[in-house]
């Protein structure tokens, strides 16, 4: 496989750790494994230690997922999630970032925050504050949420309709751009001890946003942070999600059990970026969920997988599946072939999982549970460092995926990263040591703000530009 790629230019990988403020994350039940430490998610020392491990290994960043409710679709209750620890209990992720940043110099932190349940003025303040405290190492993974359990606890009877959530997100992100980029001129903070002027009032303005979902007069309460707008990440493969990503995302997150399953989505987003929004499609990076299980030998790696499976919770996996899809598989028999049931939603969902499995395989609810119980909706790549590197190169060539979200971080640093470096697929050090998340993401010193060609750049009120020459964009 490596020889097939020798004729192609090497595409360096962006490697992030995929974590969550809970136990087990996408592998419910593994908190019982004697080597697992995810149950320490409420301990600040756990997160500081993890951030230091990642930075020592030169990971680009830590990507922190989040949900605002529990997984209560399976059996119509939370019990399976509670018992297995399937993303329950769950802490708020943004709070831990400054502590990790204080213990590191270059590692980035991508935090998931929804646009559905928080006012943009408030979130702009929270994100700008953390971007200041991390010296510009914050990313924002923009989501619209998907759990009715969250909606019911946040003042709604149910989730807003899918396209309405994205319409709100589109207005939301523009309000954020106005607050982050347009409300203050770059040089508004004078901090002049001789004149006594901290902020020049003529260089701060209201944004006077009035829209379908939000009325925000402004100005932003926080001064411009090192990146002004955090690095923008997004996950969404629906039609509306692709349009949103094509315009706003600097990186998109994809997950599927085979590269071919995500290749079209990636191509669609990049095509839309070029044709509809005039962006360089190759400027949009792709972050693909992959769970490597690595050993010194293939036998050792397979033994690790077998050991992990002993602790995996199938009930927890079914709880996660119910939350992700809205489908309660408890309604079906233990041996029932799910590709033959009446529900179109069940058949199409399971067909997507089974698409790349042997033709004569049977897909019951237990097959689905086992399929996602280790690593969730991404592929397992099991073997030696060389075999796992081969698998990642295959993903790059077939899906054009650039990044890896590993879960066994010490194995990654010890075994896989040296192999990737030998192949020219991973850096030796941060491109901009001590730089912002965006600088290291693009590999360009000085690229702290959204780049030219990204819609956010048109909102920026730059130093020296009179207000009359830079109106707040709509």
N, C-alpha and C positions, 0 to 999 in steps of 0.2 A: 504493500500500500504506500509505503514511504517513497518507493521508486516512481510510482505513478505521479506523485506530487512534485518530483524534482524539476519537472519542466514548468511548473507553475510558480509565480512569485509567492514567497512566503507571506502569509497574513498573520501577523503577531496576534496572539490571543489576549483579550482583556479578561482577567480572572478575578472574579468576585466571590466572596463567601456568601451563601444564601442562608439566612438565619431568621429567627422569629423570637419574640419575647415570650416564649412558652417552652414546654418540654417536647422533644420529639419532632416538632415542626411537621415535615411531610412524611415522617416515618413513625406513626403512632405506636406506642408500646416500647420503643427502643430505649426509653428512659430507664427501663428495668435492667438494661445491659450493664454489667459491672464497670465497663470502661466509659460509659456515657456520663456526661456532665451537664446535659441540657436542663436537667431538673434544677440546676443552680441559677436559673434565669432571673431570679429575684435578688441575686447577690451582685453588687457592683464590682467586686473583685473578679468574678467570673468573666464579665464583659471586658474589663481592662486587660486581663490575661489573654483573652482571645484576640483582642485588637493587637496586642504586642506580638503574638504568634504570627498573625497575618502580615503585619508590617515587616517582621524579620524575614518572612518568606517572599516579600515583595508583591503580595496581592495588590491589585489596583484598589479594591474597596470591599466594603461589607454592605450587602444589600439586605435591608431588614423589611420583611413582609409584615402585614398587619390585617386584622379583620376587626370589626366593631361589634360582632355578635357571635353566638354559639351555633354549632352545627346540630340543628334540631329537626332536620327533615327525616333522617333515618329513624324509623319507629315512631315518628312524630314526637320525639322528646330528646332531651339532652343527655340521657343516661350513658349512651355508648361513648360519647365524646368525653364526658366527665370521668368515667371509669378508666378509659384508655389514655387519657391525657391528650386527646386529639385536638390540638390548638385550644385547649382549655385546662387551666385558667390562662388568661392572656393579659400581659402588661402593655402599657403604652410605650412605643419605641423611641420617640424623639428625646425623651428625658435622659436616656443613658448616653447619648452621643457625646455631649461635652466632656464627660468623664473619660471616655475612650480617646477623644481627641487630645486631652491633656497629657495622655500617656504615650502618644505617638506624634509623628511629624508629617507624614505624607499620605497615610491611608485615608481613602475617601469613605463617606458614609451615605448610602442611598436609603432614604426612609419613605415608607409608604404612608400617604395621607390621602383621604378621600375628599372629593369636591362636593359630595352630596349633603353632608351634615354639619358643615362648619362655615361660618361666614368668611369670605375671602380677606376682609380687613384684619380679622383676628389671626388667620393662618399666615398672612404675609408678615405680621409682627413676629409670630413664633418662628417661622423659617428664617427670617432675616436675623433674629437674635442668635440662633444656633449657627448660622453662617458666620456671624461675627466671632462667636466663641470658638469655632473650629478653624478660624483663619481661612475660611473659604473652602472647606472640605465637605460641603453638604450637597447631596443630591435629593431630588424630590421625585419619587415614583408616584405618578398621578393615576389614581383609580377612581371609579365611580361607585364602588361597593356592589355587593351582590346578595347579601343575606337579609331576608325579611326579619330575622330575629334582631338585627341591628336597627332596622327601620322602626320596629315596634318599641324599641327602647329609646328612640331618639325623636319621638313625637309624631310618628306617622303610622298609619294602619298597615301599610305594606311599602315595599320599594317603589319609587317612581318607575314608570315605564322606561324600558331600556333606552330608546331614542331620546326621551325627555332628560334622562340622566346625562347623556352626551351633549344635548343642547345646553343644559345647565353648565356642564364642564367647559364648553367652548366659551360661554360668557365669563365663567369663573376665571379661566386662565388669562383672559384679556384684562379683567380687573386686576389680576395679580401683576401682569406686565406694567399696567399703568402705575400701580403702587411701587413696584420694585424699580422700574426703569425711568418713568416719566415724572414722578412726583417731586423728586429732588434732582437738581443738577449735580453732576459728579463732584463739583467743588463747592457745594452749598455750605458745608461745614468749614467755618473759618478758624475756629479755636484760636482767635487772636487776642492774646493777653494784653496787648497795648491798647487796642480799640475797645476791648470788652465785648466783642461780637463773637458769640459761639456759632450761631447759624445765621446766615444772611437771609432775611425774610423774602428778598426779591428772587432768591434762587430755589424757593420751595413754593409749590402751587397745589391747588386742589385739582382733582381729576374729574369731579362732577359727572361720575358715571351714573346713568339711568338706563336700566334695561329690563328685560322680561323677568329676570330672577333677582336682580340685585340693584339697589340704589346705594352708591358709595361716593360721598362727596370728597373724601380725602382731606388733607394730604396724608401720606403714610406717616405713622408715628415713629418709625425707625429710620435712621439715616442709612444711606446706601451701604450694603455689606460688601465684603471683598469680591464676590461674584455678581453682585446686584441680584441676579436671578440664579437660584441653585441649578446645578446640572439637572436637566429634565429627562426623566425616564418614564416609560409608559408601557403597559401591557393591555392588549385588547385586539382580538382578531375578528370581531364582527365588522360589518361594513362601516358603521359609525366609528368604531374603534380605530379602524385603519385610516380613515380620513383624518381623525384627530391626531393620530401618530404621525401621519405624513406631513402635517403642518407644524406640529409642536415638539415631537420627541427628538432628543439627541441620541437616544438609544431605545430600542424596543426589546421587551422581554417576551420570549416565546417558550412554550413547553409542549412537547409531544414525544411519543415513544420512538419515533423514527424521523430522520432528517427530511425525508420526502413529504412528511405530513405538514411541515412548516415552511417548506421552500416556496410554495405559492403565496402564502401570506406575506412573507418577506418581500417577494417580488412585487406583489400588489402595492405594499406600502411605499416602496421605492419608486414605482411607476407613478403613483399619485403625487409623491413629493416633487417629482420632476415636472409632470404635466400640469398639475393643478396649482402648485405653490412655488414653482421656480427654484426649488432647492436642488443642491447636488445630492443625488440619491445615495452616493457612497459616503456622505457625511453622516448618515444615520447608521449607527452601530447596532449590532444584533447580539443580544444576550440570551443564550440558550441554556435552559435548565438541563444539567447532566449530573448524574451521581456516579462518580468513579469509586470502585472498590479495588484497592491495589495491594498486591503482595510482592514479596521478593521473587516468588515463583507463581505460576498460574494456579497451582494446587493450593498455595497459601491463600490466594485471593478468593478462590471458590470456597475454601473452608471458612473464610470470613463471612461470605454471603450466607452460607448455610447456618453459621452461628447467629447472624443477625436475624434470619428468618424465624429462629426459635423464639425471639422476643417480640416480633412484629404482631400487632393486634389487627386481626381481620375486621373485628367489630369497629375499631377506630377508623380503619380504612373505609368501611362502608359509611360511617358518619361523614368523613371528608367528602366522599363521592356524592352523598346526598346534598351537602352544602354547595359543592361546585356545580352540580347539574340540576338540582331541584327534584331529583328522582329518588324515591324511597324503594330500595331494592328489597326491603323486608317483606314486601307484598308478594314476592316470588319464591317458589320452592327451592330447596337446596340443590336439586339436580336439574332445574328447569333451564333449558337453553334460551338465553335472553335474546338471541337474534331471531327467535321465532315467536315472540310474544306480540300481543296486539298493539301495544304502545309504540307509535312511531318514534317518540323521543328516546325510549329505551333502546330500540333496535338501532337507531342511527348512532347513538352514543357508544354502544357496545361495539358496533361495526367499526367505529373509528379506532377503538382499542385493538380489535381483532384483525385489522387490515393487514398487519405485517406478521401475523402469527401463522403457524402451519395450517394448511387448508382443512385438515381433519380435526382440528382442536375444538373442544367444547367450551363454551363461555357461559358459566353460571355466575351467580353473584359472588361465589367464593373465588372463582377465577379472577373476576374483576378486583376483588379485595386483595388477593395475593399480588396482582399485577401492580397495584399502586401502594402497597403497604411499605415498601422500601423506596424512598425517593419520589413518591407522588406521581405527577404526570410527566416526569421526564424519564429518559432511558437510563438503565444501569449499564455501565461499562466496566467489566470485571476482567482482571488479568494483571500482568506485570506492568511496570511503568511504560515499557515499549509498546505493549498491546493496547493500553489505554490511550497512549499518544497516537497510535494508528487510528483508533476509533475517533478521536477528536479531529484528526486530519480528514477523515471521511466526512464528518459533519461539516467542516469548513468547505469542502469541495462540493457537497451535495446541497446543503441548506444555506450555505454562506453564513453560518453562525460563527460569531467571533468570541463568545465568552463562555465561561464555565462557572457553575455554582456548586462547588464541591461541598461535601458534608464532613469528610474525615480530614480535617485540615492539616494535622501533623503528617499524615501519610502523603498528602499532596506536596507539602514543603520538602519532605525528605526524599521521596521517590519520583514523583511525577515531574515537578518543576525542573530538576536537573536534566531529565530526558527532553523536555520541551525546549530548554535552552540549547541543547545540542543540535536540535533541528531548526533553530532559528525562529521558534514560535513563541518565545517569551523573553522579556527583557531581563537584563542583569541587575538593573536598579531602576528606581523611579526616573522618568525623563526629567522631571522638575522636582528634585528633592526639596521638601518643605513647601511645595507649591499647592495650588488649589486643586480640587477634584477635577475641574474642567481642564486645567493645564495638563495634568497627567493623563486625562482621558484622551485628549487630542494629541498629546506629546508635543505641545507648543508652549514654550515659556512666554508669558504675557497674555495668553488666551484665557483671561479670567472671566470675561463677560460672554454672553451668547455671541457666536460668531456672525460675521456678515453673511447674509443669505438666510439666516433664521429670523422668523417674524419678530421675535423679542428684540432683536437689534434695532429695529425701526422705532421702537418705543424709547430708546435711551436718550436722555437729555444730557449731552456731553458737555464737558467743561468748556467755558468760553463761548458757548452758543447762546445768543440772546433768545429769550422766551418767544419773541415774535417770529423767530426762524424755526422753532420746533414746537408745534402744537401737539397736544396729547392725541395720539392716533385713536381712532375708533376700533 
